[in-house]
Amino acid sequence: MDRITIRNLQKMKVEGEKIAALTAYDYYMAKFVEEAGIEVILVGDSLNMVVYGEPSTLSCTMTKMLAHTKAVSSSALRALVVGDMPFLSYQPSIREAIYNAGLFLSEGGAQAVKLEGGLEFVPTVGKIIESGIPVMGHLGMLPQSVHKYGGYLVRGKTDREQEYLLESALALQEAGCFAIVLEKVPAKLGKKLTESLAIPTIGIGAGPYCDGQILVLNDMLGLYDKFCPKFVRPYANLKKLILKAVKHYRNDVKSGDYPSSEESF
Ligand code: KIV
């Protein structure tokens, strides 16, 4: 089974085939996601919230990210696995950024990394790519900057922000990014950025015109019940199914119905 590469993603953009991406954080979920034909699996730092129950992504660490990336890489043999660089793994210096990005490949088994930020991170992105590590950019609403903006707000509503995002997207492309995630920006801006770039855009709350879409797996499966962003389509309600199954088991244990003689030795 041939691995999807960044060249395949580029070809998909040129040929107008949409890219389907999802997050995954462990061996079995990644296995199922890949079996369903998803081309890009992002081991997102969103795992800090949806797996560890933390209130934001800010306390996510390289240790957590590498452990989950390794688990995902062990089962994902076809999808392109992208490791998400956590807060403080690339901001302090270019040297730390290159080293930590490299760990996603050498220890995590990923094929690429993603990091949040525009113009101000272009030199860092360029150096990571020069080191042989493919980088996916991330613009728009940046969860690691939640306190800078005072919430998880839609970005790119003003002319000034739109100019900044366009300039950033072009600079990230020039630096060598193979794709850019656009998070929570108006659909019209998602379209403009997608049309302005030769590399694919992967939208999350960025409207239908992006070259691909990504969602947090636990959100679209109904496994995260703290809040559900407007852009999430609930494809399943696994919380409901899990509750039903676990209650059923509990009742069977209490009533003595489980285990039966067939389930005993
Ligand atoms: O961490 C994450 O899951 C992400 C996606 C929302 C793009 O960055």
Boltz pocket constraint, residues with backbone or C-beta under 6 A from the ligand:
constraints:
  - pocket:
      binder: B
      contacts: [[A, 23], [A, 42], [A, 43], [A, 44], [A, 45], [A, 46], [A, 47], [A, 84], [A, 181], [A, 183], [A, 204], [A, 214], [A, 215], [A, 216]]
      max_distance: 6.0
